[in-house]
């Protein structure tokens, strides 16, 4: 699909021009037929819906709605249960490192491993990458 890319320097405050496009100031943001779409996961899902591929089946394909729900649950579990614990690993004080690590590993075991039981070689037994593997996180 054709597109124009604009690089945003994340080390600098957002320009007034960019804030007019996306008042949250986050990236990415895309313009599609004059409509601005923001937030990484929303952009990824929009693109998967607009340009179907092996990454995420259309919801009306056989098993598509169920696969989409499974991918959404995996992404949600990763972001809300695992990533939230993992970010503390880089900032934990030395005396807290073991506890923070244990919490992150426990979240992976409890929240993600059951959802990956059939991941051979990719999510849901797919032979190719899926939206679960490529979905943006925080």
N, CA, C and O atoms as CSV, one atom per row, in Angstrom:
chain,resi,resn,atom,element,x,y,z
A,1,UNK,N,N,0.851,-1.169,0.000
A,1,UNK,CA,C,0.000,0.000,0.000
A,1,UNK,C,C,0.896,1.231,0.000
A,1,UNK,O,O,1.870,1.273,0.751
A,2,UNK,N,N,0.600,2.212,-0.805
A,2,UNK,CA,C,1.432,3.420,-0.842
A,2,UNK,C,C,1.230,4.265,0.417
A,2,UNK,O,O,0.132,4.328,0.970
A,3,UNK,N,N,2.302,4.905,0.852
A,3,UNK,CA,C,2.212,5.777,2.017
A,3,UNK,C,C,3.353,6.784,1.995
A,3,UNK,O,O,4.374,6.581,1.339
A,4,UNK,N,N,3.155,7.862,2.721
A,4,UNK,CA,C,4.202,8.853,2.953
A,4,UNK,C,C,4.582,8.752,4.415
A,4,UNK,O,O,3.720,8.807,5.292
A,5,UNK,N,N,5.866,8.605,4.680
A,5,UNK,CA,C,6.355,8.463,6.046
A,5,UNK,C,C,6.914,9.791,6.542
A,5,UNK,O,O,7.658,10.470,5.833
A,6,UNK,N,N,6.548,10.147,7.756
A,6,UNK,CA,C,7.092,11.327,8.408
A,6,UNK,C,C,7.717,10.851,9.712
A,6,UNK,O,O,7.038,10.268,10.557
A,7,UNK,N,N,8.998,11.100,9.870
A,7,UNK,CA,C,9.708,10.666,11.073
A,7,UNK,C,C,9.524,11.728,12.159
A,7,UNK,O,O,9.725,12.919,11.924
A,8,UNK,N,N,9.142,11.273,13.337
A,8,UNK,CA,C,8.959,12.156,14.483
A,8,UNK,C,C,10.130,11.929,15.426
A,8,UNK,O,O,10.378,10.799,15.847
A,9,UNK,N,N,10.845,12.981,15.759
A,9,UNK,CA,C,11.961,12.885,16.701
A,9,UNK,C,C,11.389,12.767,18.110
A,9,UNK,O,O,10.896,13.742,18.677
A,10,UNK,N,N,11.460,11.572,18.660
A,10,UNK,CA,C,10.846,11.319,19.964
A,10,UNK,C,C,11.590,11.982,21.118
A,10,UNK,O,O,11.076,12.039,22.235
A,11,UNK,N,N,12.794,12.482,20.856
A,11,UNK,CA,C,13.551,13.136,21.925
A,11,UNK,C,C,13.189,14.613,22.070
A,11,UNK,O,O,13.679,15.283,22.979
A,12,UNK,N,N,12.342,15.120,21.186
A,12,UNK,CA,C,11.953,16.534,21.217
A,12,UNK,C,C,10.458,16.658,21.462
A,12,UNK,O,O,9.699,15.745,21.136
A,13,UNK,N,N,10.025,17.777,22.032
A,13,UNK,CA,C,8.584,17.995,22.186
A,13,UNK,C,C,7.904,17.986,20.815
A,13,UNK,O,O,8.503,18.374,19.813
A,14,UNK,N,N,6.671,17.547,20.786
A,14,UNK,CA,C,5.926,17.493,19.529
A,14,UNK,C,C,5.631,18.907,19.048
A,14,UNK,O,O,5.376,19.818,19.836
A,15,UNK,N,N,5.675,19.055,17.754
A,15,UNK,CA,C,5.415,20.361,17.160
A,15,UNK,C,C,3.926,20.661,17.230
A,15,UNK,O,O,3.111,19.744,17.333
A,16,UNK,N,N,3.564,21.942,17.175
A,16,UNK,CA,C,2.142,22.282,17.128
A,16,UNK,C,C,1.434,21.646,15.932
A,16,UNK,O,O,0.255,21.305,16.019
A,17,UNK,N,N,2.152,21.485,14.813
A,17,UNK,CA,C,1.559,20.866,13.635
A,17,UNK,C,C,1.195,19.400,13.915
A,17,UNK,O,O,0.130,18.928,13.517
A,18,UNK,N,N,2.097,18.691,14.606
A,18,UNK,CA,C,1.801,17.293,14.915
A,18,UNK,C,C,0.704,17.190,15.966
A,18,UNK,O,O,-0.159,16.317,15.876
A,19,UNK,N,N,0.729,18.061,16.949
A,19,UNK,CA,C,-0.307,18.039,17.981
A,19,UNK,C,C,-1.682,18.365,17.403
A,19,UNK,O,O,-2.701,17.950,17.955
A,20,UNK,N,N,-1.716,19.100,16.302
A,20,UNK,CA,C,-2.996,19.346,15.633
A,20,UNK,C,C,-3.527,18.059,15.003
A,20,UNK,O,O,-4.738,17.866,14.903
A,21,UNK,N,N,-2.613,17.179,14.577
A,21,UNK,CA,C,-3.003,15.881,14.019
A,21,UNK,C,C,-3.358,14.908,15.132
A,21,UNK,O,O,-4.381,14.225,15.075
A,22,UNK,N,N,-2.498,14.853,16.148
A,22,UNK,CA,C,-2.684,13.922,17.256
A,22,UNK,C,C,-2.450,14.658,18.569
A,22,UNK,O,O,-1.307,14.782,19.008
A,23,UNK,N,N,-3.500,15.144,19.197
A,23,UNK,CA,C,-3.341,15.918,20.433
A,23,UNK,C,C,-2.653,15.151,21.565
A,23,UNK,O,O,-2.104,15.766,22.479
A,24,UNK,N,N,-2.676,13.830,21.515
A,24,UNK,CA,C,-1.968,13.046,22.530
A,24,UNK,C,C,-0.464,13.106,22.332
A,24,UNK,O,O,0.298,12.856,23.266
A,25,UNK,N,N,-0.036,13.433,21.131
A,25,UNK,CA,C,1.387,13.553,20.841
A,25,UNK,C,C,2.112,12.229,20.684
A,25,UNK,O,O,3.337,12.199,20.563
A,26,UNK,N,N,1.366,11.137,20.685
A,26,UNK,CA,C,1.989,9.829,20.566
A,26,UNK,C,C,2.161,9.439,19.106
A,26,UNK,O,O,1.535,10.016,18.217
A,27,UNK,N,N,3.017,8.454,18.873
A,27,UNK,CA,C,3.174,7.889,17.542
A,27,UNK,C,C,2.888,6.407,17.643
A,27,UNK,O,O,3.157,5.808,18.684
A,28,UNK,N,N,2.365,5.806,16.625
A,28,UNK,CA,C,2.116,6.362,15.307
A,28,UNK,C,C,0.758,7.031,15.220
A,28,UNK,O,O,-0.102,6.885,16.088
A,29,UNK,N,N,0.610,7.757,14.151
A,29,UNK,CA,C,-0.685,8.295,13.741
A,29,UNK,C,C,-0.720,8.156,12.224
A,29,UNK,O,O,0.264,8.447,11.544
A,30,UNK,N,N,-1.846,7.715,11.703
A,30,UNK,CA,C,-1.975,7.640,10.249
A,30,UNK,C,C,-3.217,8.402,9.825
A,30,UNK,O,O,-4.191,8.522,10.568
A,31,UNK,N,N,-3.147,8.904,8.624
A,31,UNK,CA,C,-4.292,9.556,8.022
A,31,UNK,C,C,-4.787,8.639,6.919
A,31,UNK,O,O,-4.037,8.286,6.009
A,32,UNK,N,N,-6.051,8.255,7.005
A,32,UNK,CA,C,-6.649,7.386,6.001
A,32,UNK,C,C,-7.922,8.055,5.507
A,32,UNK,O,O,-8.885,8.214,6.257
A,33,UNK,N,N,-7.913,8.444,4.240
A,33,UNK,CA,C,-9.049,9.166,3.651
A,33,UNK,C,C,-9.464,10.355,4.504
A,33,UNK,O,O,-10.651,10.633,4.669
A,34,UNK,N,N,-8.468,11.054,5.046
A,34,UNK,CA,C,-8.729,12.242,5.841
A,34,UNK,C,C,-9.060,11.983,7.303
A,34,UNK,O,O,-9.202,12.929,8.078
A,35,UNK,N,N,-9.184,10.733,7.688
A,35,UNK,CA,C,-9.479,10.357,9.083
A,35,UNK,C,C,-8.172,10.006,9.777
A,35,UNK,O,O,-7.382,9.221,9.253
A,36,UNK,N,N,-7.939,10.581,10.952
A,36,UNK,CA,C,-6.722,10.299,11.708
A,36,UNK,C,C,-6.973,9.110,12.622
A,36,UNK,O,O,-7.960,9.072,13.357
A,37,UNK,N,N,-6.069,8.144,12.565
A,37,UNK,CA,C,-6.144,6.950,13.407
A,37,UNK,C,C,-4.876,6.923,14.252
A,37,UNK,O,O,-3.767,7.019,13.726
A,38,UNK,N,N,-5.052,6.790,15.577
A,38,UNK,CA,C,-3.918,6.842,16.496
A,38,UNK,C,C,-3.903,5.604,17.396
A,38,UNK,O,O,-4.838,4.804,17.405
A,39,UNK,N,N,-2.822,5.477,18.142
A,39,UNK,CA,C,-2.556,4.390,19.085
A,39,UNK,C,C,-2.095,3.150,18.333
A,39,UNK,O,O,-2.774,2.680,17.420
A,40,UNK,N,N,-0.961,2.634,18.715
A,40,UNK,CA,C,-0.305,1.544,18.000
A,40,UNK,C,C,-1.219,0.357,17.742
A,40,UNK,O,O,-1.330,-0.097,16.603
A,41,UNK,N,N,-1.871,-0.149,18.773
A,41,UNK,CA,C,-2.710,-1.337,18.602
A,41,UNK,C,C,-3.906,-1.043,17.702
A,41,UNK,O,O,-4.317,-1.899,16.920
A,42,UNK,N,N,-4.460,0.149,17.805
A,42,UNK,CA,C,-5.608,0.506,16.972
A,42,UNK,C,C,-5.173,0.639,15.521
A,42,UNK,O,O,-5.874,0.184,14.617
A,43,UNK,N,N,-4.026,1.258,15.295
A,43,UNK,CA,C,-3.492,1.372,13.932
A,43,UNK,C,C,-3.238,-0.025,13.362
A,43,UNK,O,O,-3.603,-0.304,12.220
A,44,UNK,N,N,-2.615,-0.901,14.152
A,44,UNK,CA,C,-2.315,-2.259,13.679
A,44,UNK,C,C,-3.592,-3.015,13.334
A,44,UNK,O,O,-3.653,-3.681,12.301
A,45,UNK,N,N,-4.607,-2.922,14.179
A,45,UNK,CA,C,-5.865,-3.614,13.896
A,45,UNK,C,C,-6.573,-3.021,12.689
A,45,UNK,O,O,-7.143,-3.758,11.885
A,46,UNK,N,N,-6.545,-1.712,12.552
A,46,UNK,CA,C,-7.146,-1.081,11.379
A,46,UNK,C,C,-6.475,-1.580,10.104
A,46,UNK,O,O,-7.153,-1.950,9.146
A,47,UNK,N,N,-5.148,-1.591,10.093
A,47,UNK,CA,C,-4.429,-2.031,8.902
A,47,UNK,C,C,-4.713,-3.505,8.597
A,47,UNK,O,O,-4.833,-3.893,7.435
A,48,UNK,N,N,-4.818,-4.322,9.652
A,48,UNK,CA,C,-5.149,-5.740,9.446
A,48,UNK,C,C,-6.551,-5.893,8.875
A,48,UNK,O,O,-6.791,-6.772,8.048
A,49,UNK,N,N,-7.479,-5.044,9.308
A,49,UNK,CA,C,-8.836,-5.092,8.763
A,49,UNK,C,C,-8.882,-4.574,7.325
A,49,UNK,O,O,-9.557,-5.155,6.475
A,50,UNK,N,N,-8.176,-3.499,7.058
A,50,UNK,CA,C,-8.221,-2.863,5.741
A,50,UNK,C,C,-7.460,-3.660,4.687
A,50,UNK,O,O,-7.845,-3.693,3.518
A,51,UNK,N,N,-6.363,-4.308,5.121
A,51,UNK,CA,C,-5.511,-5.046,4.201
A,51,UNK,C,C,-5.304,-6.462,4.746
A,51,UNK,O,O,-4.236,-6.776,5.273
A,52,UNK,N,N,-6.325,-7.315,4.619
A,52,UNK,CA,C,-6.235,-8.663,5.196
A,52,UNK,C,C,-5.002,-9.428,4.692
A,52,UNK,O,O,-4.597,-9.309,3.536
A,53,UNK,N,N,-4.436,-10.201,5.590
A,53,UNK,CA,C,-3.282,-11.042,5.249
A,53,UNK,C,C,-3.275,-12.222,6.215
A,53,UNK,O,O,-4.216,-12.419,6.984
A,54,UNK,N,N,-2.204,-12.998,6.162
A,54,UNK,CA,C,-2.077,-14.129,7.075
A,54,UNK,C,C,-1.921,-13.688,8.532
A,54,UNK,O,O,-2.089,-14.507,9.436
A,55,UNK,N,N,-1.608,-12.429,8.779
A,55,UNK,CA,C,-1.395,-11.967,10.150
A,55,UNK,C,C,-2.644,-12.080,11.011
A,55,UNK,O,O,-2.567,-12.437,12.187
A,56,UNK,N,N,-3.792,-11.773,10.420
A,56,UNK,CA,C,-5.042,-11.795,11.174
A,56,UNK,C,C,-6.180,-12.054,10.189
A,56,UNK,O,O,-6.415,-11.244,9.292
A,57,UNK,N,N,-6.888,-13.174,10.345
A,57,UNK,CA,C,-7.946,-13.476,9.383
A,57,UNK,C,C,-9.123,-12.511,9.522
A,57,UNK,O,O,-9.365,-11.987,10.609
A,58,UNK,N,N,-9.847,-12.273,8.443
A,58,UNK,CA,C,-11.066,-11.459,8.561
A,58,UNK,C,C,-12.030,-12.120,9.541
A,58,UNK,O,O,-12.046,-13.344,9.669
A,59,UNK,N,N,-12.818,-11.328,10.219
A,59,UNK,CA,C,-13.728,-11.888,11.220
A,59,UNK,C,C,-14.786,-12.784,10.594
A,59,UNK,O,O,-15.327,-13.656,11.273
A,60,UNK,N,N,-15.097,-12.588,9.303
A,60,UNK,CA,C,-16.115,-13.419,8.673
A,60,UNK,C,C,-15.534,-14.661,7.992
A,60,UNK,O,O,-16.278,-15.424,7.376
A,61,UNK,N,N,-14.214,-14.878,8.093
A,61,UNK,CA,C,-13.601,-16.100,7.576
A,61,UNK,C,C,-13.892,-17.238,8.556
A,61,UNK,O,O,-14.116,-16.980,9.739
A,62,UNK,N,N,-13.893,-18.475,8.097
A,62,UNK,CA,C,-14.108,-19.588,9.025
A,62,UNK,C,C,-13.091,-19.548,10.171
A,62,UNK,O,O,-11.882,-19.587,9.945
A,63,UNK,N,N,-13.597,-19.471,11.379
A,63,UNK,CA,C,-12.733,-19.387,12.561
A,63,UNK,C,C,-12.093,-18.035,12.776
A,63,UNK,O,O,-11.353,-17.848,13.741
A,64,UNK,N,N,-12.365,-17.088,11.891
A,64,UNK,CA,C,-11.713,-15.776,11.963
A,64,UNK,C,C,-12.039,-14.991,13.221
A,64,UNK,O,O,-11.140,-14.448,13.862
A,65,UNK,N,N,-13.312,-14.924,13.581
A,65,UNK,CA,C,-13.699,-14.154,14.768
A,65,UNK,C,C,-13.063,-14.743,16.022
A,65,UNK,O,O,-12.606,-14.004,16.894
A,66,UNK,N,N,-13.033,-16.074,16.114
A,66,UNK,CA,C,-12.417,-16.721,17.276
A,66,UNK,C,C,-10.914,-16.460,17.311
A,66,UNK,O,O,-10.362,-16.168,18.372
A,67,UNK,N,N,-10.250,-16.561,16.165
A,67,UNK,CA,C,-8.807,-16.303,16.132
A,67,UNK,C,C,-8.513,-14.852,16.506
A,67,UNK,O,O,-7.547,-14.580,17.220
A,68,UNK,N,N,-9.320,-13.938,16.040
A,68,UNK,CA,C,-9.132,-12.524,16.377
A,68,UNK,C,C,-9.302,-12.306,17.877
A,68,UNK,O,O,-8.555,-11.540,18.485
A,69,UNK,N,N,-10.286,-12.982,18.472
A,69,UNK,CA,C,-10.491,-12.867,19.921
A,69,UNK,C,C,-9.301,-13.449,20.682
A,69,UNK,O,O,-8.871,-12.881,21.686
A,70,UNK,N,N,-8.767,-14.573,20.213
A,70,UNK,CA,C,-7.611,-15.190,20.872
A,70,UNK,C,C,-6.387,-14.281,20.793
A,70,UNK,O,O,-5.653,-14.135,21.770
A,71,UNK,N,N,-6.171,-13.676,19.635
A,71,UNK,CA,C,-5.046,-12.754,19.474
A,71,UNK,C,C,-5.238,-11.546,20.390
A,71,UNK,O,O,-4.295,-11.115,21.052
A,72,UNK,N,N,-6.450,-11.001,20.431
A,72,UNK,CA,C,-6.725,-9.837,21.287
A,72,UNK,C,C,-6.476,-10.172,22.758
A,72,UNK,O,O,-5.924,-9.355,23.494
A,73,UNK,N,N,-6.880,-11.365,23.187
A,73,UNK,CA,C,-6.642,-11.773,24.571
A,73,UNK,C,C,-5.148,-11.894,24.853
A,73,UNK,O,O,-4.678,-11.466,25.907
A,74,UNK,N,N,-4.403,-12.475,23.917
A,74,UNK,CA,C,-2.959,-12.602,24.097
A,74,UNK,C,C,-2.303,-11.223,24.222
A,74,UNK,O,O,-1.505,-10.990,25.130
A,75,UNK,N,N,-2.639,-10.323,23.314
A,75,UNK,CA,C,-2.050,-8.980,23.345
A,75,UNK,C,C,-2.424,-8.267,24.645
A,75,UNK,O,O,-1.580,-7.622,25.266
A,76,UNK,N,N,-3.686,-8.383,25.054
A,76,UNK,CA,C,-4.115,-7.766,26.304
A,76,UNK,C,C,-3.361,-8.351,27.487
A,76,UNK,O,O,-2.912,-7.609,28.361
A,77,UNK,N,N,-3.215,-9.664,27.529
A,77,UNK,CA,C,-2.496,-10.302,28.642
A,77,UNK,C,C,-1.042,-9.845,28.665
A,77,UNK,O,O,-0.490,-9.565,29.729
A,78,UNK,N,N,-0.427,-9.770,27.492
A,78,UNK,CA,C,0.961,-9.318,27.449
A,78,UNK,C,C,1.094,-7.888,27.965
A,78,UNK,O,O,1.936,-7.602,28.816
A,79,UNK,N,N,0.260,-6.998,27.443
A,79,UNK,CA,C,0.380,-5.583,27.805
A,79,UNK,C,C,-0.024,-5.329,29.256
A,79,UNK,O,O,0.701,-4.659,29.991
A,80,UNK,N,N,-1.175,-5.858,29.674
A,80,UNK,CA,C,-1.693,-5.498,31.000
A,80,UNK,C,C,-1.126,-6.337,32.132
A,80,UNK,O,O,-1.057,-5.861,33.266
A,81,UNK,N,N,-0.719,-7.571,31.862
A,81,UNK,CA,C,-0.269,-8.448,32.943
A,81,UNK,C,C,1.234,-8.671,32.955
A,81,UNK,O,O,1.829,-8.766,34.028
A,82,UNK,N,N,1.862,-8.758,31.789
A,82,UNK,CA,C,3.285,-9.085,31.740
A,82,UNK,C,C,4.145,-7.833,31.571
A,82,UNK,O,O,5.081,-7.609,32.338
A,83,UNK,N,N,3.825,-7.025,30.571
A,83,UNK,CA,C,4.632,-5.830,30.319
A,83,UNK,C,C,4.657,-4.924,31.550
A,83,UNK,O,O,5.702,-4.366,31.887
A,84,UNK,N,N,3.533,-4.777,32.210
A,84,UNK,CA,C,3.470,-3.905,33.388
A,84,UNK,C,C,4.416,-4.379,34.484
A,84,UNK,O,O,4.944,-3.561,35.237
A,85,UNK,N,N,4.636,-5.676,34.583
A,85,UNK,CA,C,5.600,-6.209,35.564
A,85,UNK,C,C,7.023,-6.086,35.036
A,85,UNK,O,O,7.946,-5.794,35.796
A,86,UNK,N,N,7.204,-6.307,33.742
A,86,UNK,CA,C,8.539,-6.336,33.155
A,86,UNK,C,C,9.223,-4.974,33.145
A,86,UNK,O,O,10.447,-4.902,33.252
A,87,UNK,N,N,8.459,-3.899,33.018
A,87,UNK,CA,C,9.090,-2.579,32.964
A,87,UNK,C,C,9.841,-2.268,34.248
A,87,UNK,O,O,10.785,-1.478,34.240
A,88,UNK,N,N,9.432,-2.879,35.342
A,88,UNK,CA,C,10.123,-2.661,36.602
A,88,UNK,C,C,11.497,-3.290,36.670
A,88,UNK,O,O,12.286,-2.949,37.551
A,89,UNK,N,N,11.802,-4.204,35.759
A,89,UNK,CA,C,13.101,-4.870,35.787
A,89,UNK,C,C,14.243,-3.894,35.548
A,89,UNK,O,O,15.305,-4.025,36.157
A,90,UNK,N,N,14.042,-2.933,34.683
A,90,UNK,CA,C,15.107,-1.986,34.363
A,90,UNK,C,C,15.322,-0.918,35.411
A,90,UNK,O,O,16.364,-0.263,35.422
A,91,UNK,N,N,14.357,-0.730,36.289
A,91,UNK,CA,C,14.470,0.347,37.278
A,91,UNK,C,C,14.507,-0.153,38.717
A,91,UNK,O,O,14.587,0.646,39.650
A,92,UNK,N,N,14.449,-1.463,38.901
A,92,UNK,CA,C,14.410,-2.015,40.259
A,92,UNK,C,C,15.737,-1.782,40.976
A,92,UNK,O,O,16.812,-1.865,40.382
A,93,UNK,N,N,15.628,-1.493,42.252
A,93,UNK,CA,C,16.822,-1.401,43.091
A,93,UNK,C,C,17.384,-2.806,43.244
A,93,UNK,O,O,16.661,-3.793,43.112
A,94,UNK,N,N,18.671,-2.888,43.523
A,94,UNK,CA,C,19.347,-4.192,43.616
A,94,UNK,C,C,18.615,-5.145,44.551
A,94,UNK,O,O,18.483,-6.332,44.251
A,95,UNK,N,N,18.143,-4.638,45.672
A,95,UNK,CA,C,17.484,-5.507,46.652
A,95,UNK,C,C,16.089,-5.961,46.194
A,95,UNK,O,O,15.524,-6.899,46.757
A,96,UNK,N,N,15.540,-5.297,45.177
A,96,UNK,CA,C,14.209,-5.655,44.669
A,96,UNK,C,C,14.257,-6.465,43.379
A,96,UNK,O,O,13.222,-6.949,42.922
A,97,UNK,N,N,15.446,-6.622,42.780
A,97,UNK,CA,C,15.549,-7.269,41.474
A,97,UNK,C,C,14.977,-8.681,41.461
A,97,UNK,O,O,14.253,-9.040,40.533
A,98,UNK,N,N,15.285,-9.480,42.464
A,98,UNK,CA,C,14.816,-10.873,42.493
A,98,UNK,C,C,13.291,-10.923,42.581
A,98,UNK,O,O,12.659,-11.719,41.887
A,99,UNK,N,N,12.704,-10.089,43.418
A,99,UNK,CA,C,11.246,-10.071,43.565
A,99,UNK,C,C,10.577,-9.625,42.268
A,99,UNK,O,O,9.607,-10.243,41.829
A,100,UNK,N,N,11.082,-8.566,41.655
A,100,UNK,CA,C,10.493,-8.047,40.417
A,100,UNK,C,C,10.628,-9.088,39.302
A,100,UNK,O,O,9.697,-9.291,38.522
A,101,UNK,N,N,11.780,-9.742,39.229
A,101,UNK,CA,C,11.986,-10.792,38.233
A,101,UNK,C,C,11.013,-11.934,38.457
A,101,UNK,O,O,10.391,-12.415,37.510
A,102,UNK,N,N,10.876,-12.372,39.704
A,102,UNK,CA,C,9.935,-13.457,40.021
A,102,UNK,C,C,8.504,-13.089,39.642
A,102,UNK,O,O,7.768,-13.933,39.131
A,103,UNK,N,N,8.099,-11.845,39.882
A,103,UNK,CA,C,6.752,-11.397,39.522
A,103,UNK,C,C,6.554,-11.414,38.009
A,103,UNK,O,O,5.499,-11.822,37.523
A,104,UNK,N,N,7.565,-10.974,37.270
A,104,UNK,CA,C,7.460,-10.961,35.812
A,104,UNK,C,C,7.371,-12.389,35.267
A,104,UNK,O,O,6.548,-12.667,34.395
A,105,UNK,N,N,8.203,-13.282,35.769
A,105,UNK,CA,C,8.182,-14.675,35.314
A,105,UNK,C,C,6.853,-15.324,35.688
A,105,UNK,O,O,6.281,-16.061,34.884
A,106,UNK,N,N,6.359,-15.064,36.886
A,106,UNK,CA,C,5.070,-15.629,37.313
A,106,UNK,C,C,3.939,-15.144,36.404
A,106,UNK,O,O,3.029,-15.909,36.083
A,107,UNK,N,N,3.991,-13.892,35.993
A,107,UNK,CA,C,2.960,-13.364,35.088
A,107,UNK,C,C,3.040,-14.042,33.733
A,107,UNK,O,O,2.010,-14.345,33.129
A,108,UNK,N,N,4.247,-14.283,33.248
A,108,UNK,CA,C,4.411,-14.987,31.967
A,108,UNK,C,C,3.830,-16.387,32.065
A,108,UNK,O,O,3.080,-16.817,31.189
A,109,UNK,N,N,4.179,-17.098,33.133
A,109,UNK,CA,C,3.712,-18.475,33.303
A,109,UNK,C,C,2.195,-18.523,33.438
A,109,UNK,O,O,1.544,-19.372,32.829
A,110,UNK,N,N,1.635,-17.625,34.227
A,110,UNK,CA,C,0.189,-17.650,34.474
A,110,UNK,C,C,-0.616,-17.118,33.291
A,110,UNK,O,O,-1.623,-17.714,32.909
A,111,UNK,N,N,-0.184,-16.008,32.715
A,111,UNK,CA,C,-1.000,-15.302,31.728
A,111,UNK,C,C,-0.715,-15.684,30.279
A,111,UNK,O,O,-1.638,-15.758,29.468
A,112,UNK,N,N,0.555,-15.928,29.942
A,112,UNK,CA,C,0.898,-16.148,28.536
A,112,UNK,C,C,1.042,-17.617,28.153
A,112,UNK,O,O,0.561,-18.035,27.100
A,113,UNK,N,N,1.697,-18.393,28.997
A,113,UNK,CA,C,1.946,-19.784,28.620
A,113,UNK,C,C,0.678,-20.546,28.249
A,113,UNK,O,O,0.696,-21.284,27.264
A,114,UNK,N,N,-0.426,-20.404,28.990
A,114,UNK,CA,C,-1.634,-21.136,28.568
A,114,UNK,C,C,-2.139,-20.717,27.183
A,114,UNK,O,O,-2.729,-21.524,26.464
A,115,UNK,N,N,-1.909,-19.474,26.820
A,115,UNK,CA,C,-2.373,-18.975,25.521
A,115,UNK,C,C,-1.448,-19.407,24.382
A,115,UNK,O,O,-1.786,-19.264,23.207
A,116,UNK,N,N,-0.284,-19.933,24.744
A,116,UNK,CA,C,0.698,-20.338,23.747
A,116,UNK,C,C,0.820,-21.857,23.612
A,116,UNK,O,O,1.737,-22.354,22.958
A,117,UNK,N,N,-0.093,-22.581,24.223
A,117,UNK,CA,C,-0.012,-24.044,24.232
A,117,UNK,C,C,0.047,-24.632,22.824
A,117,UNK,O,O,0.702,-25.652,22.611
A,118,UNK,N,N,-0.625,-24.002,21.864
A,118,UNK,CA,C,-0.629,-24.526,20.495
A,118,UNK,C,C,0.235,-23.705,19.545
A,118,UNK,O,O,0.052,-23.778,18.330
A,119,UNK,N,N,1.154,-22.941,20.068
A,119,UNK,CA,C,2.017,-22.087,19.249
A,119,UNK,C,C,3.135,-22.918,18.631
A,119,UNK,O,O,4.239,-23.004,19.168
A,120,UNK,N,N,2.826,-23.524,17.495
A,120,UNK,CA,C,3.793,-24.401,16.834
A,120,UNK,C,C,3.795,-24.121,15.356
A,120,UNK,O,O,2.880,-24.616,14.697
A,121,UNK,N,N,4.681,-23.409,14.766
A,121,UNK,CA,C,5.721,-22.646,15.423
A,121,UNK,C,C,5.267,-21.251,15.871
A,121,UNK,O,O,5.944,-20.606,16.671
A,122,UNK,N,N,4.115,-20.784,15.352
A,122,UNK,CA,C,3.630,-19.468,15.721
A,122,UNK,C,C,2.268,-19.564,16.397
A,122,UNK,O,O,1.697,-20.650,16.497
A,123,UNK,N,N,1.754,-18.449,16.855
A,123,UNK,CA,C,0.501,-18.384,17.601
A,123,UNK,C,C,-0.599,-19.168,16.893
A,123,UNK,O,O,-0.771,-19.057,15.679
A,124,UNK,N,N,-1.330,-19.949,17.654
A,124,UNK,CA,C,-2.451,-20.705,17.130
A,124,UNK,C,C,-2.065,-21.811,16.170
A,124,UNK,O,O,-2.907,-22.301,15.418
A,125,UNK,N,N,-0.786,-22.215,16.185
A,125,UNK,CA,C,-0.330,-23.262,15.286
A,125,UNK,C,C,-0.047,-22.792,13.873
A,125,UNK,O,O,0.171,-23.609,12.979
A,126,UNK,N,N,-0.048,-21.484,13.662
A,126,UNK,CA,C,0.204,-20.940,12.323
A,126,UNK,C,C,1.619,-21.267,11.862
A,126,UNK,O,O,2.542,-21.369,12.670
A,127,UNK,N,N,1.771,-21.427,10.571
A,127,UNK,CA,C,3.088,-21.644,9.966
A,127,UNK,C,C,3.792,-20.318,9.685
A,127,UNK,O,O,4.984,-20.296,9.377
A,128,UNK,N,N,3.043,-19.200,9.792
A,128,UNK,CA,C,3.590,-17.863,9.530
A,128,UNK,C,C,3.350,-16.971,10.740
A,128,UNK,O,O,2.527,-17.284,11.600
A,129,UNK,N,N,4.067,-15.867,10.798
A,129,UNK,CA,C,3.818,-14.867,11.836
A,129,UNK,C,C,2.345,-14.481,11.848
A,129,UNK,O,O,1.686,-14.484,10.808
A,130,UNK,N,N,1.835,-14.152,13.021
A,130,UNK,CA,C,0.468,-13.673,13.154
A,130,UNK,C,C,0.486,-12.300,13.817
A,130,UNK,O,O,1.542,-11.793,14.195
A,131,UNK,N,N,-0.679,-11.719,13.948
A,131,UNK,CA,C,-0.796,-10.429,14.623
A,131,UNK,C,C,-0.320,-10.531,16.072
A,131,UNK,O,O,0.148,-9.542,16.636
A,132,UNK,N,N,-0.433,-11.712,16.679
A,132,UNK,CA,C,0.021,-11.880,18.065
A,132,UNK,C,C,1.522,-11.626,18.183
A,132,UNK,O,O,1.971,-11.032,19.163
A,133,UNK,N,N,2.291,-12.063,17.210
A,133,UNK,CA,C,3.740,-11.876,17.271
A,133,UNK,C,C,4.162,-10.455,16.909
A,133,UNK,O,O,5.187,-9.978,17.396
A,134,UNK,N,N,3.401,-9.780,16.075
A,134,UNK,CA,C,3.822,-8.471,15.581
A,134,UNK,C,C,3.072,-7.299,16.204
A,134,UNK,O,O,3.370,-6.145,15.897
A,135,UNK,N,N,2.115,-7.573,17.064
A,135,UNK,CA,C,1.338,-6.482,17.660
A,135,UNK,C,C,2.221,-5.592,18.505
A,135,UNK,O,O,3.075,-6.070,19.252
A,136,UNK,N,N,2.011,-4.297,18.382
A,136,UNK,CA,C,2.779,-3.363,19.188
A,136,UNK,C,C,2.356,-3.429,20.650
A,136,UNK,O,O,1.191,-3.657,20.977
A,137,UNK,N,N,3.324,-3.223,21.500
A,137,UNK,CA,C,3.012,-3.106,22.930
A,137,UNK,C,C,3.311,-1.684,23.352
A,137,UNK,O,O,3.597,-0.835,22.508
A,138,UNK,N,N,3.251,-1.421,24.600
A,138,UNK,CA,C,3.485,-0.060,25.073
A,138,UNK,C,C,4.895,0.367,24.845
A,138,UNK,O,O,5.261,1.492,25.187
